[in-house]
Amino acid sequence: MLDAVVIGGGVAGLAAARALRARGLEVQVLEARDRLGGRVWTHRDGRSEVPLELGAEFVHGRPPGLLKLVRQARLRLRGADGEHFVLKGRSLLPGDSRMERAMEVFSGAADADGALGPFLRRVTRSHPELYEPASLFGEGFYAADLTRASARAVGLQARAAERIDGDRLSRVMDGYDNTERSVTPSNQWTLSRSSDMETVVPGPAVRSPVGWTRIARSRPRAGPSRGRTSADRSARGKRNSAAPRPSAAW
C-alpha cells in the first residue's frame, strides 16, 4: 500500500517525494515522459565544452533553495552577464537601454488589477518605445499571455526576484540536471515502463495519452510507522500478501 502519490517528476515533485520519504512514507511518483526533471532538460554533446540547456538555463540572483542544492552537489557557477542583442527581422543588433528600462516596470504590476497587457500599455504610455521590449520580456521571460496573465501575479514574481538580485545571471557549468539529481534519492528510485498503470497502481487503470507511463517509486527507510498500531500493520501485511504482485520490476 502506498502512503502518497506525487503527480509529475519535475523538481517540485521530486522534492515533495523526497520530503515525504524522509518522514517514513512510501511514495510513488508518476511521470508521463521518459525522463525526470520537468523543465530541467540538459543535453551533453562532446563538441561543446559545457552542457547545453534545453530547459531551465540560468540561476537568477541568489535563490537560497537553489544555491543550497548547488553547494550540496558541489557544482560550479559562473557569471553569465554580458551584452544583450535583439533580433530584428534577420539581423542581430546590439541591444540598448530600452530593455533594462522596460524590465523595471514589472514590479509595479504587483499593485495592479487585470491582465498584464493593458497594464504594460498604461505604464508605457508616456514612453511608447518601451512597450515592445516590455511585451517581449513578459511573453519570453514570464511565458505570459498578455491578454490573460495576471499583472499582479507577474508583479509579485518581479518583486521577489528583486529581493534576491534576480537580474544577476549565472550558469551551472556542470549541468542544471545535477541540481535535479540532488533532490532525487537515486539509491531508492528506478524508472519502469508499463502500458497499463493498473499493473503498478492500486485502483482503476490510468493510461497516459501516448500509451505508456514512467514510474519512479521510493520505499521508506526502515523504522516505526507513524500513526499506525501493530494491529494496523498486521492487517496491512495480510492485504498486501493477498494482492497480486505488480508486473513491473522496481
DRENDOLUM-96035 format. One record per residue: y negated, x, z negated of N, C-alpha, C in turn; residue number from 1; residue in one letter. Coordinates in steps of 0.02 Angstrom, whole numbers. Layout:
{{Y X Z} {Y X Z} {Y X Z} NUM 'A'}
...
end
This chain:
{{60 42 0} {0 0 0} {-63 44 0} 1 'M'}
{{-112 23 39} {-175 59 42} {-224 31 -9} 2 'L'}
{{-266 75 -34} {-320 53 -78} {-383 38 -39} 3 'D'}
{{-393 74 18} {-454 64 57} {-442 84 129} 4 'A'}
{{-477 50 174} {-476 66 245} {-548 79 266} 5 'V'}
{{-560 135 299} {-626 152 323} {-626 145 399} 6 'V'}
{{-672 106 425} {-676 95 497} {-723 147 527} 7 'I'}
{{-697 191 568} {-738 241 601} {-731 310 570} 8 'G'}
{{-713 359 611} {-703 427 588} {-762 472 604} 9 'G'}
{{-823 445 600} {-882 488 606} {-894 523 540} 10 'G'}
{{-949 559 535} {-963 598 475} {-969 552 414} 11 'V'}
{{-1003 495 422} {-1011 449 365} {-944 421 343} 12 'A'}
{{-902 402 392} {-836 375 374} {-792 427 340} 13 'G'}
{{-794 489 365} {-753 542 335} {-778 558 265} 14 'L'}
{{-844 559 256} {-872 573 189} {-853 517 140} 15 'A'}
{{-855 454 164} {-836 399 121} {-763 404 101} 16 'A'}
{{-720 420 150} {-649 427 136} {-635 484 88} 17 'A'}
{{-672 538 97} {-662 595 51} {-681 576 -20} 18 'R'}
{{-737 539 -28} {-758 519 -95} {-707 472 -127} 19 'A'}
{{-679 426 -87} {-628 381 -113} {-565 418 -133} 20 'L'}
{{-545 466 -92} {-485 504 -108} {-494 545 -171} 21 'R'}
{{-556 570 -182} {-570 609 -242} {-562 567 -305} 22 'A'}
{{-567 500 -297} {-558 455 -354} {-485 432 -361} 23 'R'}
{{-441 463 -323} {-370 449 -330} {-345 390 -290} 24 'G'}
{{-382 369 -240} {-362 312 -200} {-327 334 -136} 25 'L'}
{{-283 291 -110} {-251 305 -46} {-293 272 8} 26 'E'}
{{-314 313 57} {-363 292 106} {-336 300 176} 27 'V'}
{{-355 255 220} {-338 261 290} {-401 253 331} 28 'Q'}
{{-412 299 378} {-470 297 422} {-447 276 491} 29 'V'}
{{-480 225 520} {-463 202 587} {-516 227 636} 30 'L'}
{{-495 260 688} {-541 288 738} {-514 273 807} 31 'E'}
{{-554 241 849} {-531 220 916} {-533 276 967} 32 'A'}
{{-568 330 953} {-570 385 1001} {-513 433 987} 33 'R'}
{{-506 482 1031} {-453 532 1021} {-480 594 984} 34 'D'}
{{-534 585 949} {-562 640 909} {-600 610 850} 35 'R'}
{{-608 649 798} {-650 630 741} {-720 660 751} 36 'L'}
{{-768 636 714} {-834 666 716} {-890 620 737} 37 'G'}
{{-874 566 774} {-927 520 795} {-978 554 840} 38 'G'}
{{-1042 553 819} {-1095 582 860} {-1091 659 862} 39 'R'}
{{-1053 689 817} {-1044 761 820} {-990 777 871} 40 'V'}
{{-1009 810 925} {-961 824 979} {-977 892 1007} 41 'W'}
{{-943 942 983} {-956 1012 1001} {-906 1034 1054} 42 'T'}
{{-931 1067 1106} {-889 1093 1160} {-896 1168 1162} 43 'H'}
{{-840 1202 1166} {-841 1275 1169} {-819 1299 1238} 44 'R'}
{{-860 1342 1266} {-847 1369 1332} {-855 1444 1329} 45 'D'}
{{-805 1480 1353} {-806 1553 1348} {-865 1584 1385} 46 'G'}
{{-896 1548 1430} {-952 1575 1468} {-1018 1571 1428} 47 'R'}
{{-1017 1537 1372} {-1078 1530 1331} {-1069 1567 1265} 48 'S'}
{{-1121 1600 1243} {-1119 1637 1181} {-1117 1590 1121} 49 'E'}
{{-1143 1530 1128} {-1145 1483 1073} {-1112 1418 1095} 50 'V'}
{{-1086 1379 1048} {-1055 1314 1065} {-1107 1268 1098} 51 'P'}
{{-1083 1225 1141} {-1126 1176 1173} {-1120 1110 1136} 52 'L'}
{{-1177 1082 1116} {-1177 1020 1078} {-1190 961 1124} 53 'E'}
{{-1140 918 1131} {-1146 859 1173} {-1170 799 1133} 54 'L'}
{{-1174 806 1067} {-1198 752 1024} {-1253 778 980} 55 'G'}
{{-1243 773 914} {-1293 800 867} {-1303 875 881} 56 'A'}
{{-1365 897 883} {-1379 965 903} {-1419 1005 852} 57 'E'}
{{-1472 974 825} {-1517 1012 782} {-1511 991 709} 58 'F'}
{{-1531 1037 666} {-1543 1022 596} {-1619 1014 590} 59 'V'}
{{-1640 954 572} {-1712 940 568} {-1737 951 497} 60 'H'}
{{-1777 1003 489} {-1806 1017 423} {-1755 1043 374} 61 'G'}
{{-1760 1017 311} {-1716 1041 257} {-1681 981 224} 62 'R'}
{{-1636 948 259} {-1600 892 228} {-1550 919 176} 63 'P'}
{{-1557 900 113} {-1516 930 60} {-1440 921 72} 64 'P'}
{{-1419 860 92} {-1348 849 101} {-1317 892 155} 65 'G'}
{{-1352 897 212} {-1325 937 267} {-1327 1011 251} 66 'L'}
{{-1380 1034 219} {-1384 1106 202} {-1330 1124 152} 67 'L'}
{{-1311 1077 109} {-1257 1090 61} {-1192 1102 99} 68 'K'}
{{-1179 1060 150} {-1118 1070 191} {-1120 1137 228} 69 'L'}
{{-1179 1155 253} {-1187 1218 289} {-1171 1277 242} 70 'V'}
{{-1195 1273 181} {-1181 1328 133} {-1107 1330 115} 71 'R'}
{{-1078 1271 103} {-1007 1269 84} {-962 1298 139} 72 'Q'}
{{-980 1284 201} {-939 1308 257} {-960 1378 280} 73 'A'}
{{-1012 1406 249} {-1037 1473 265} {-1056 1478 339} 74 'R'}
{{-1094 1428 362} {-1116 1427 432} {-1184 1460 439} 75 'L'}
{{-1198 1480 500} {-1261 1515 514} {-1310 1466 547} 76 'R'}
{{-1372 1466 521} {-1426 1427 551} {-1476 1475 584} 77 'L'}
{{-1502 1454 641} {-1553 1494 674} {-1609 1447 697} 78 'R'}
{{-1671 1468 685} {-1727 1427 706} {-1726 1413 780} 79 'G'}
{{-1745 1351 798} {-1743 1331 868} {-1811 1306 893} 80 'A'}
{{-1864 1320 854} {-1930 1301 877} {-1950 1345 936} 81 'D'}
{{-1987 1316 983} {-2008 1355 1041} {-2055 1313 1084} 82 'G'}
{{-2062 1334 1146} {-2106 1298 1192} {-2075 1232 1213} 83 'E'}
{{-2119 1183 1226} {-2097 1118 1250} {-2113 1111 1324} 84 'H'}
{{-2067 1079 1360} {-2077 1067 1431} {-2067 993 1445} 85 'F'}
{{-2100 969 1497} {-2097 899 1516} {-2074 894 1588} 86 'V'}
{{-2025 850 1601} {-2001 840 1669} {-2044 787 1703} 87 'L'}
{{-2080 807 1755} {-2121 761 1795} {-2092 759 1866} 88 'K'}
{{-2060 703 1882} {-2028 699 1947} {-1972 751 1950} 89 'G'}
{{-1980 800 1994} {-1930 854 2000} {-1958 920 1975} 90 'R'}
{{-2014 917 1940} {-2047 978 1917} {-2043 982 1841} 91 'S'}
{{-2029 1041 1815} {-2028 1053 1743} {-2092 1088 1725} 92 'L'}
{{-2135 1053 1687} {-2201 1078 1672} {-2208 1094 1598} 93 'L'}
{{-2248 1145 1580} {-2260 1160 1509} {-2290 1100 1474} 94 'P'}
{{-2267 1086 1414} {-2295 1031 1376} {-2363 1049 1349} 95 'G'}
{{-2400 998 1328} {-2465 1010 1298} {-2466 978 1229} 96 'D'}
{{-2525 971 1200} {-2530 946 1131} {-2519 871 1125} 97 'S'}
{{-2513 836 1183} {-2506 763 1179} {-2443 742 1141} 98 'R'}
{{-2387 776 1153} {-2326 757 1119} {-2331 765 1044} 99 'M'}
{{-2359 822 1021} {-2367 832 950} {-2414 780 919} 100 'E'}
{{-2467 763 954} {-2513 712 930} {-2479 643 930} 101 'R'}
{{-2438 630 980} {-2403 566 984} {-2353 559 927} 102 'A'}
{{-2320 613 909} {-2270 611 855} {-2302 592 789} 103 'M'}
{{-2366 608 780} {-2399 595 717} {-2412 521 703} 104 'E'}
{{-2408 479 755} {-2424 408 744} {-2365 370 714} 105 'V'}
{{-2305 397 715} {-2247 359 695} {-2244 344 621} 106 'F'}
{{-2269 388 579} {-2265 375 507} {-2307 313 489} 107 'S'}
{{-2360 299 527} {-2400 240 514} {-2363 175 527} 108 'G'}
{{-2308 179 565} {-2269 119 581} {-2233 91 519} 109 'A'}
{{-2228 132 466} {-2194 109 405} {-2229 50 373} 110 'A'}
{{-2292 39 389} {-2330 -17 360} {-2340 -73 411} 111 'D'}
{{-2307 -68 468} {-2318 -116 522} {-2264 -170 523} 112 'A'}
{{-2280 -225 554} {-2231 -278 568} {-2218 -281 643} 113 'D'}
{{-2161 -310 661} {-2147 -320 731} {-2111 -261 763} 114 'G'}
{{-2107 -262 829} {-2070 -212 867} {-2110 -148 875} 115 'A'}
{{-2076 -94 892} {-2108 -29 897} {-2155 -26 957} 116 'L'}
{{-2137 -55 1014} {-2179 -51 1074} {-2249 -77 1063} 117 'G'}
{{-2258 -139 1039} {-2325 -164 1026} {-2364 -122 976} 118 'P'}
{{-2329 -95 926} {-2363 -51 878} {-2391 11 913} 119 'F'}
{{-2351 42 957} {-2375 102 992} {-2435 86 1037} 120 'L'}
{{-2434 27 1067} {-2491 9 1110} {-2555 0 1068} 121 'R'}
{{-2548 -28 1009} {-2606 -38 966} {-2635 28 943} 122 'R'}
{{-2592 73 918} {-2618 135 888} {-2642 185 939} 123 'V'}
{{-2621 177 1002} {-2644 224 1054} {-2699 194 1098} 124 'T'}
{{-2725 135 1079} {-2774 101 1120} {-2836 144 1132} 125 'R'}
{{-2857 180 1081} {-2916 223 1088} {-2899 290 1120} 126 'S'}
{{-2835 306 1125} {-2812 368 1157} {-2753 351 1203} 127 'H'}
{{-2766 317 1259} {-2712 293 1302} {-2667 348 1329} 128 'P'}
{{-2691 409 1330} {-2649 464 1355} {-2590 478 1309} 129 'E'}
{{-2592 451 1248} {-2537 463 1200} {-2482 411 1205} 130 'L'}
{{-2494 356 1241} {-2443 303 1242} {-2378 326 1276} 131 'Y'}
{{-2385 360 1333} {-2324 381 1369} {-2282 430 1327} 132 'E'}
{{-2311 485 1301} {-2269 530 1260} {-2242 496 1197} 133 'P'}
{{-2281 450 1167} {-2256 415 1108} {-2197 370 1126} 134 'A'}
{{-2201 337 1183} {-2146 294 1205} {-2084 335 1220} 135 'S'}
{{-2093 392 1254} {-2036 435 1270} {-2003 461 1206} 136 'L'}
{{-2045 478 1157} {-2017 504 1094} {-1980 448 1057} 137 'F'}
{{-2008 388 1056} {-1975 332 1023} {-1908 316 1055} 138 'G'}
{{-1906 315 1121} {-1845 299 1157} {-1794 356 1154} 139 'E'}
{{-1819 418 1155} {-1774 475 1157} {-1750 496 1089} 140 'G'}
{{-1796 512 1044} {-1777 538 978} {-1747 484 934} 141 'F'}
{{-1780 426 932} {-1756 373 888} {-1707 325 923} 142 'Y'}
{{-1694 337 987} {-1649 293 1026} {-1669 220 1017} 143 'A'}
{{-1734 207 1020} {-1761 141 1005} {-1776 102 1069} 144 'A'}
{{-1755 39 1070} {-1777 -8 1121} {-1846 -32 1099} 145 'D'}
{{-1898 -14 1135} {-1966 -26 1112} {-1981 -101 1105} 146 'L'}
{{-1943 -143 1139} {-1955 -215 1134} {-1919 -247 1075} 147 'T'}
{{-1871 -210 1046} {-1829 -240 993} {-1829 -201 928} 148 'R'}
{{-1835 -135 932} {-1829 -93 873} {-1886 -108 824} 149 'A'}
{{-1869 -110 760} {-1919 -124 707} {-1966 -64 699} 150 'S'}
{{-2030 -77 705} {-2080 -24 694} {-2074 2 623} 151 'A'}
{{-2065 -42 575} {-2060 -21 505} {-2001 25 494} 152 'R'}
{{-1943 8 523} {-1884 49 513} {-1894 120 541} 153 'A'}
{{-1923 124 600} {-1937 189 630} {-1988 227 588} 154 'V'}
{{-2039 192 564} {-2090 224 524} {-2063 252 459} 155 'G'}
{{-2018 216 427} {-1987 241 365} {-1946 304 379} 156 'L'}
{{-1912 306 437} {-1875 366 455} {-1923 424 465} 157 'Q'}
{{-1980 411 497} {-2029 464 510} {-2057 492 445} 158 'A'}
{{-2071 448 396} {-2097 471 332} {-2044 511 294} 159 'R'}
{{-1981 489 298} {-1928 527 265} {-1921 596 296} 160 'A'}
{{-1929 600 362} {-1925 665 396} {-1982 711 375} 161 'A'}
{{-2041 682 365} {-2099 723 343} {-2086 755 276} 162 'E'}
{{-2051 719 232} {-2039 746 164} {-1993 807 164} 163 'R'}
{{-1954 816 218} {-1909 874 221} {-1928 921 277} 164 'I'}
{{-1992 919 298} {-2016 961 354} {-1974 951 416} 165 'D'}
{{-1965 888 434} {-1921 871 489} {-1940 897 557} 166 'G'}
{{-2003 920 565} {-2023 946 631} {-2000 1018 642} 167 'D'}
{{-1971 1049 591} {-1942 1116 599} {-1869 1109 621} 168 'R'}
{{-1851 1143 674} {-1785 1136 703} {-1743 1199 693} 169 'L'}
{{-1679 1189 680} {-1630 1243 676} {-1567 1221 713} 170 'S'}
{{-1528 1270 733} {-1463 1256 764} {-1408 1286 722} 171 'R'}
{{-1350 1252 722} {-1291 1279 688} {-1256 1324 737} 172 'V'}
{{-1262 1388 728} {-1237 1436 778} {-1161 1436 783} 173 'M'}
{{-1127 1413 730} {-1053 1412 730} {-1026 1345 756} 174 'D'}
{{-1070 1299 775} {-1049 1234 799} {-1058 1180 748} 175 'G'}
{{-1089 1125 769} {-1103 1069 724} {-1038 1038 698} 176 'Y'}
{{-985 1045 737} {-922 1014 715} {-895 1045 652} 177 'D'}
{{-917 1106 635} {-895 1137 573} {-924 1102 512} 178 'N'}
{{-981 1068 520} {-1007 1029 464} {-964 967 454} 179 'T'}
{{-941 937 509} {-896 879 503} {-830 899 471} 180 'E'}
{{-804 958 489} {-741 980 460} {-746 993 386} 181 'R'}
{{-807 1009 363} {-815 1024 292} {-810 961 249} 182 'S'}
{{-817 901 280} {-808 840 241} {-740 809 254} 183 'V'}
{{-699 841 296} {-632 816 311} {-581 855 271} 184 'T'}
{{-542 824 227} {-490 860 190} {-432 877 237} 185 'P'}
{{-438 932 273} {-393 947 328} {-320 954 306} 186 'S'}
{{-308 973 244} {-239 980 221} {-205 913 211} 187 'N'}
{{-244 859 210} {-217 794 194} {-218 745 253} 188 'Q'}
{{-248 765 309} {-260 717 363} {-224 738 427} 189 'W'}
{{-200 690 463} {-171 702 529} {-194 646 575} 190 'T'}
{{-186 657 640} {-200 606 690} {-135 584 721} 191 'L'}
{{-124 519 725} {-64 493 755} {-83 441 807} 192 'S'}
{{-43 436 860} {-57 390 914} {-10 331 910} 193 'R'}
{{-38 271 919} {3 211 915} {-23 160 964} 194 'S'}
{{22 125 1000} {0 74 1047} {-11 8 1012} 195 'S'}
{{12 2 950} {6 -60 913} {-9 -44 841} 196 'D'}
{{-67 -65 817} {-87 -48 749} {-41 -79 697} 197 'M'}
{{-2 -129 716} {41 -162 668} {92 -113 639} 198 'E'}
{{107 -60 675} {157 -13 651} {130 32 596} 199 'T'}
{{64 33 587} {36 79 538} {-11 46 488} 200 'V'}
{{-29 -15 500} {-74 -50 454} {-42 -115 432} 201 'V'}
{{-35 -128 367} {-7 -192 345} {-51 -250 368} 202 'P'}
{{-20 -305 385} {-57 -365 405} {-55 -375 480} 203 'G'}
{{-100 -416 507} {-99 -433 578} {-109 -373 622} 204 'P'}
{{-83 -377 682} {-91 -322 730} {-163 -318 753} 205 'A'}
{{-187 -257 761} {-255 -245 786} {-248 -196 843} 206 'V'}
{{-272 -214 902} {-268 -169 959} {-338 -146 978} 207 'R'}
{{-343 -84 1000} {-407 -59 1024} {-416 -80 1097} 208 'S'}
{{-478 -81 1122} {-489 -103 1191} {-451 -63 1242} 209 'P'}
{{-438 1 1229} {-403 42 1278} {-329 46 1264} 210 'V'}
{{-304 9 1216} {-232 5 1205} {-203 56 1157} 211 'G'}
{{-243 98 1127} {-217 145 1078} {-269 157 1025} 212 'W'}
{{-247 182 969} {-293 195 914} {-271 259 878} 213 'T'}
{{-319 298 860} {-305 358 822} {-310 342 748} 214 'R'}
{{-265 369 709} {-263 355 638} {-269 420 599} 215 'I'}
{{-311 420 548} {-313 476 501} {-298 447 433} 216 'A'}
{{-248 475 400} {-228 446 336} {-229 500 282} 217 'R'}
{{-253 481 224} {-256 528 167} {-217 499 110} 218 'S'}
{{-175 539 80} {-139 517 21} {-173 545 -41} 219 'R'}
{{-177 506 -94} {-213 529 -154} {-176 586 -188} 220 'P'}
{{-215 625 -224} {-184 678 -264} {-144 647 -321} 221 'R'}
{{-95 685 -344} {-54 660 -399} {-97 650 -461} 222 'A'}
{{-84 597 -498} {-122 584 -558} {-114 512 -577} 223 'G'}
{{-139 493 -635} {-131 424 -658} {-171 376 -614} 224 'P'}
{{-142 318 -601} {-177 266 -562} {-228 232 -607} 225 'S'}
{{-289 226 -582} {-341 196 -622} {-338 121 -616} 226 'R'}
{{-338 89 -674} {-340 16 -674} {-274 -18 -662} 227 'G'}
{{-217 20 -660} {-152 -10 -649} {-107 4 -708} 228 'R'}
{{-66 -43 -727} {-17 -33 -780} {47 -6 -750} 229 'T'}
{{93 16 -793} {157 41 -768} {195 -15 -734} 230 'S'}
{{188 -77 -759} {222 -134 -726} {194 -145 -656} 231 'A'}
{{128 -138 -648} {98 -145 -582} {126 -93 -534} 232 'D'}
{{132 -31 -558} {156 22 -514} {229 12 -497} 233 'R'}
{{269 -13 -545} {339 -26 -532} {347 -80 -479} 234 'S'}
{{309 -135 -487} {313 -189 -438} {290 -166 -370} 235 'A'}
{{239 -125 -369} {214 -99 -305} {267 -56 -272} 236 'R'}
{{303 -15 -311} {355 27 -283} {411 -14 -252} 237 'G'}
{{429 -69 -284} {481 -111 -256} {459 -142 -190} 238 'K'}
{{396 -164 -186} {372 -193 -124} {373 -141 -68} 239 'R'}
{{351 -80 -86} {349 -28 -35} {419 -10 -10} 240 'N'}
{{469 -8 -56} {536 11 -36} {567 -41 9} 241 'S'}
{{546 -105 0} {574 -158 41} {539 -165 109} 242 'A'}
{{478 -138 114} {440 -145 176} {465 -96 229} 243 'A'}
{{461 -115 293} {484 -70 346} {438 -9 350} 244 'P'}
{{468 47 366} {430 109 372} {389 108 436} 245 'R'}
{{326 134 434} {288 138 496} {319 187 543} 246 'P'}
{{314 173 609} {346 216 658} {307 280 671} 247 'S'}
{{241 279 655} {201 339 667} {217 392 615} 248 'A'}
{{216 455 636} {229 511 591} {163 536 563} 249 'A'}
{{162 549 497} {99 572 466} {102 647 459} 250 'W'}
end
